């Protein structure tokens, strides 16, 4: 679930169907007057809100960004984790020392230094539990109830909650007395060794490729730091001396300098650094020729070239380079497939519809850890100019990265697969391109050659080429203008504007209407969203602070609709503050969806996703779905079929629970911003509250489209979005205002299954009693 947290609503975007409209629709929203000033203050928050609400990408042109508009006082963001040392073991496993926060490590597993009761109340455990969310302590409590205390020396694997890693390993190290004597340390040493071996056995069992381990027992448990570092490093070394399975990397991660230093000393003494120099040593050399660094690194002028045995999709450089087919199909080729699997389908959608203005197509990273992905188009070795095209592709990627103000780029071994180049040819061509580029690079820049861990032949070929680079004089400097047609920053043409790009023209129109109301209306900003009722105490305190920054914030609930009105001394102040409220609601909804998905996965045992498939307008299916709309003054624009296997399974469970209750096709009118949320995790009362909840606080459906228009007549969207769903009513009784559950049946301990407001309105209180089948988009 952790990767899901990295970008929760990218998961919604990547869940949508491949047959949905492609992201080739865009419109401009012209900015003038105060709207320019507003966007300059809150550009990032504005674009993120549009993306969250309408699944649209917004790009601001012609407006200078003034900086962070967040009125809440934020702590300075911590420095990102940095690698201080890397050494290799004979079996091929790598041990690296990092300074950083464990809660920021994007690895397969992070180790938590836990106590036997798994009560994460202090030290590192408290920090991990806080960052990971309530799920961390909840799972730990469940384990303790079932199995009792976790003995010292043992470890268990759990989910990672909100952490960016995939799994969390709770490990119990030994606790010693304050200022222990040597005898006490020796006794504890065996238990610490056992703890580290328990962690590594879990790593092997679950086939994890990277694990981040802190200095277990050295903090609150009083184990002397130097002894702790030596015990951990020695145990890792001994384990992989005989182990047949080697993870890509064991990361020894700590946030304080003394512990990091001790870990580096232990690695140097016990493993030795002959196989790899430290990162800081590698970058410290800055001669105009090739530096005398480790076999895996070469410094040419300002360019540091690094050779790595890792997976390309896990790189954290500014840019990752991909080579793809002329058809732009990311399901073809090992590198493309690996990047697509990690990034999500949004990247395929973007590259397929991006205008081809040169040999490189740039896309967003989606769930990758870089800033941009450069997609190149090379040809087979035996086609005309095959080698030159490969060389030019590498060279142009390097200069494009520089002109786009990036500091690092990761290349796979381009061409060794379907393009039929040999490993030696690829290594020679790519290294020569870097050597040609480096002398003219005027700022510090990193080039990472990333070789698949099992591809020893290619790795050795690149090692040989890097060795050759060290022995050569750098090429003669050639003026940059002659070497490459540098793309200067594009002048902002036309008036300031926001470009909106989305998967459908409807989503763009919704975003444009919302922008109009936000930026151009003269009154305060009204935010209608029933997730307001889920704001936490912390967020209410933020609202209170917000109200002290030249704005007033008023929350009210009217006829089942929650609303926040933000008004300030100026329109600018109102909008900037309103976007802070939107950010809070985004956080609330992400937590809500995350918890719902976790619950659904627990009940069904499968991953949760959905598809929206456009129904052909000429088909009988389309005509059948729109038939109920023919007597309503609405124009069906589009019909999409909704498929969600997890919801279907849960609907089946509910049907059995209601003893085979029959279903009825009913309708709900959903706001644009909540459509995909409902299709991912099902119907909820917060998503589509009726205009007047006269029959209870549940989830409303109507038997006809006409009745739906009446029940949801306050819809503020550009279009109307009707969901046709199968609904299980079961035993039903007449509803009354304020009901949060169906009432108990007279003279019967059982509850009713639903309530109604006459034959045309049904109200359920469990979202799994309804299954979305179609979404019908209508013009008003």
MOBEL-V645244 format. One line per field, one symbol per residue. ss: DSSP state (a for helix, b for strand, c for the rest). phi: phi as a letter, one per 20 degrees, with the letter a starting at -180 (. if undefined). psi: psi as a letter, one per 20 degrees, with the letter a starting at -180 (. if undefined). A space follows every 50 residues. Layout:
BEGIN
ss->???
phi->???
psi->???
END
This chain:
BEGIN
ss->caaaaacaaaaaaaacccccccccbbbbbbcccaaaaaaaaaaaaaaaaa aaaacbbbbbbccccccccccccccccccccbbbbbbbcccccbbbbbbc caaaccccbbbbbbccccccccaaaaaaaaaacaaaaaaaaaaaaaaccc ccccbbbbbcccccccbbbbbbcccccccccaaaaaaaaaaaaaaaaaaa aaaaaccccbbbbcccccccccccaaaaaaaaaaaaaaaaaaccccccbb bbbbccaaaaaaaaaaaaaaccccccccaaaaaacccccbccccccbbbb ccbbbbbbbccaaaccccbbbbbccccccccccaaaaaaaaaacaaaaaa aaaccccccbbbbbcccccccbbbbbcccccccccaaaaaaaaaaaaaaa aaaccccbbbbcccccccccccaaaaaaaaaaaaaaaaccccccbbbbbb bccccaaaaaaaaaaaaaaaaccccccccaaaacccccccccccccbbbb bbccaaaaaaaaaaaaaaacccccbbbbcaaaaaccaaaaaaaaaacccc bbbbbbbbccbbbbbbbbccaaaaaaaaaaaaaaaaaaaaaaaaaaaaaa aaaaccccccbbbbcccccaaaaaaaaaacccccbbbbbbbbbcaaaaaa aaaaaaacccccbbbbbbbccaaaaaaaaaacccccccccccccccccbb bbccaaaaaaacccccccbbbbbbbbbbcccbbbcccccccccbcccccc bccbbbccccbbbbccaaabbbbbbbbbbc
phi->.ffffgbfefffffffffefgfeddbbddfdblfffffffecgfffffff fffcldedcecmcfeepfefeffdffffffgcedbbcdegfofddcdcdr egfdeecfbdedfdefeleedbmfgffffffenffffffffffffednfe fgndbcdcfdleffeeccdecdefddfflfefffffffgfffgfffffff ffgfgeledbbddefgmeefemfgfffffffffffffffefdfedcffbd dedbedfgfgfffffffffedndfeaefffffeffbefeffeefgeccdc ledddcdcdbeffefdffcdecdcffelefednffgfffffffofgffff ffdffedrfcddcfelefeeebddddcdcfgefgmgffffffffffffff fffemedbbddfffofefemffgffffffffffffffgfdeecgbddded dggeefffgfffgfffffffeefffffdggfffbffefgfffemfgbded cbfbfffffffffffgffedfeefeddeaffgfdgegffffffffgfedm cdccdbcclndebcddccfbfffffffffffgfffffffffffgffffff fffdmcfdbbcddfegfeeffffffegfefedfcdfebccedcbffffff ffgffffelmgfdcfccbddggfdgffffednfbfffcfffcffcpeede ccfcfgfffffdfegdffcdcedececeelfccfecgnfdbffffglbfe efeacbcnfdcccdccffeccfdbddecff
psi->ighhhgngihgggiirqijrprmjpqqqopprchhghghhhlgghghhgg gggjkqpppppjpppiapjpipoqqppqqqppphqpqqqhiiqqpqpqpr phijpmrgqqppnrrhjkomirbhgggggghirhhghghghggghhiaqo qpirqqprrjcjqirhqpopporqprqpmqrhghghghghhhghgghggh hggghjlqipppprmpiidijjppggggghggghggghgjhipiporgpo popqiqggggghhggggggghqjhipqqghhgihplriapqmarhjqppo cjpopppqnrphijqkrhqppqprrhikoijppggggggggghrihhggg hhjppojaippprridjrjahqpoprnrrqhirpkgghhgghggghgghh ggijkriqqpprnpiidhijqrgggggggghhgghhgghjoiqpqppooo pphimhghghghgghhhhhhiqqqqpppphhhhpnpoqppqoqarprppp priqhghghghggggghghiqharppoooiihijprgghhhghhhhijmj qqpppqppljpqqpppqahrhggggghhhhghhghggghggggggggggg hhhhjrqprrqopppphiqhgghghigiihjplqoohqpppppohghggh ggghghhjlkpqqpprqqopqgijghghhgjaqqhhgmqrhomijrkboq qqhqhghhhghlijpjrhrpopppqppohbpqrprqqipiqqrpqpkpiq qqhrrrlaiipqorjphijqopgqpopqq.
END
